[in-house]
Structure formats: C-alpha cells, structure tokens
Amino acid sequence: MRKTRFTEPQIMAVLRQAEGGVAVPELCREHGISSASFYKWRAKYGGMDASMMSQSER
C-alpha cells in the first residue's frame, strides 16, 4: 500500500485553512495537491479534531 506524502496533522492544517476562508484552488496550488485529494480529505477528516483522528486509525 502506498504511503501518503502528507501526515495527518498536515492534512488537518490544510482543512483548517479552508475553513478559515482560503479558496480551495489556491490551497491546492500552494500545497501541491489536486482538488480531488482535498475533497477526499475533507470527506474523511472533515469535522474531526486531533483526538478523533488518532482513534479513526485504529
């Protein structure tokens, strides 16, 4: 299985930026990700905090 380039805390930071009002295309360009990756992350991690994320991996 392929490992991701981004750690979970990095993913959460990107999602927090989006919640703060930064445009999705701008975030994708800045971090070098596709918009599909962003929306996949949002579907998986959206609304989670750090403690919930560590529990979801188990």
Buried (B, 14 or more C-beta within 10 A) or exposed (E): EEEEEBEBEEBBEBBEBBEEEEEBEEBBEEBEBEEEBBEEBBEEBEEBEEEEBEEEEE
